[in-house]
Amino acid sequence: MLDDNKDYMVRLSRARRKRNRQIDPRYLLLAVCGAVVIGVLGAGIHLVRSRSEAVSGQEKQEGEESETGGESVSESESQDLEEPALSPEELAAQQEAQAIQAVLDSYTNLGLIQVEGYLNIRETPGNDGKIIGKLQQYSVCEILEENGEWDHITSGGIEGYIYNQFVITGQEAKETARSYVARRAIVKADKLNIRTEPNTETSEVVGQALQNERYEVIDELEGWVQIEEGYVSAEFVEVTYALNEARKLDLVAMAIDRYENLVISKVDNYLNIRSTPEEDGYKNVIGKMPSKAAGEILETLDGWYKIKSGNITGYISAQYTATGQTAKDIAMEEAELMAVVNTDMLNVRTEPSTESTIWTQISKEERYPVVEQLDGWVQIELDTEDSDKAYISTRDNNVEVRYALAEAIKFSPVEEAAQASMSRRSQIVNYALKFVGNPYVWGGTSLTNGVDCSGFTMQILKEFGVSLPHYSGSQAKMGKSVSSSEMRPGDLIFYANSRGVVNHVAMYIGNGQIVHAASKRSGIKISTWNYRSPKTIRNVLGD
């Protein structure tokens, strides 16, 4: 019985455990409902507590604001304010990096030059192409097209061809070029003076910058930009981050490069240009090339060159000339800065201002040595017998200031074919021409060692029995006045200064030319009769 009870109790215990493991659905429903109720109550309590804390925090914040005058900010705004601001140095570095990247991105197909010295830009592909510019070490270009060993490029306003052996491209070029981006002054004027100091009063002009050239900036001053070569006016440059680009040929080389087959006269005074390739006395002389003057060889004959120099085309004896590299070497030494007038007559003023006096005019038939370059003006040399300075404006493109070589002038000897011997006037002129090329000396009276303008005319006419005083103003009162349409070889032409006072004299030699002791720079030379406006013309020969 006990065993039976024991078994019963064991079975009952097992049944209870089994029942406990199997949850009655009624109890499950009650449990779920109870959990929902508890959750709702908990959420409500949490909401009440949150609202209470928010109100408390707001009151606290408003209390603080009332004391500090601050403004409430959101949590995200608070985090933004807590981020550290960039320092001025960091901001500048960031802006510089962006500017550098913008420069690099401005090139579609950048080419970077890696060569000792510079790389030539040629007009056509090949080593025989005309050189039109140069790219310095680490300058860049935009490659337009690849053409075998030659790339068609544009750089610094110059379009041409470069030998691509010395050019790197692609990403390598951009990454290398990055370190060469700098603040540069890009020239916007056709020509811009480079000065020793940042002013136009006491500074000297030491060079010229050409349009589109780029110069690394050392400093920026009020109205001026300092570059390695000196100072340039800020008005005519743009200062920006940039890479260096191509430059045109230097001005002296440009003067020489105008000639494809250069010839230079190697005589002490003048070399005759003849209408035919033969010696025929003075009969076939049509012009003269001054000493070290330049011309273009058009044709080579036996002992003769057919040349074009200035407005003259004719023949010169080859034995008195230099060609090839010798001619180029002479030309490099002889080229000088000239004002080349391209209008019929150009006003000359006493000061570099349109408000100053016009005291003479100059002719496009002459090239005038440049004394000084100013912004918008150039001082030229007319003669040295007066303290007057001569200024011409370059603002209206009526004059080109560039390095140039002397060229031929028209000249036909004064002869009278009907007479067996030359007339007196012809004799005077041809005697005067013997001394062309000799030096000018102020106050001098020696036709060989040096004379001034009035000393020259005085000594020439003395040889033919005409006595003149040694002063141009006094000579201008001798003889009788004649008009330009009436003047004949041997007549004297006088020129005045800004005050209307005669200060220079020359002898008319015919064909629109004069011979005169011009200046220390030029010596005794031939010029056009209206190289500046004449004051008066006098016949002092009495015929």
Secondary structure, 3 states (H helix, E strand, C coil): CHHHHHHHHHHHHHHHHHHHHCCCHHHHHHHHHHHHHHHHHHHHHHHHHHHHHHHHHHHHHHHHHHHHCCCCCCHHHHHHHHCCCCCHHHHHHHHHHHHHHHHHHCCCCEEEECCCCEEEEECCCCCCCCEEEEEECCCEEEEEEEECCEEEEEECCEEEEEEHHHEECHHHHHHHHHHHCEEEEEECCCEEEEECCCCCCCCCEEEEEECCCEEEEEEEECCEEEECCEEEEHHHEEEEEECCCCEECCHHHHHHHCCCCEEEECCCCEEEEECCCCCCCCCCEEEEEECCCEEEEEEEECCEEEEEECCEEEEEEHHHEEEHHHHHHHHHHHCEEEEEECCCEEEEECCCCCCCCEEEEEECCCEEEEEEEECCEEEECCCCCCCCCEEEECCCCCEEEEEECCCCEECCCCCCCCCCCCCHHHHHHHHHHCCCCCCECCCCEECCCEECHHHHHHHHHHCCCCCCCCCHHHHCCCCEECCCCCCCCCCEEEEECCCCCEEEEEEEEECCEEEEEEECCCEEEEEECCCECEEEEEECCCC
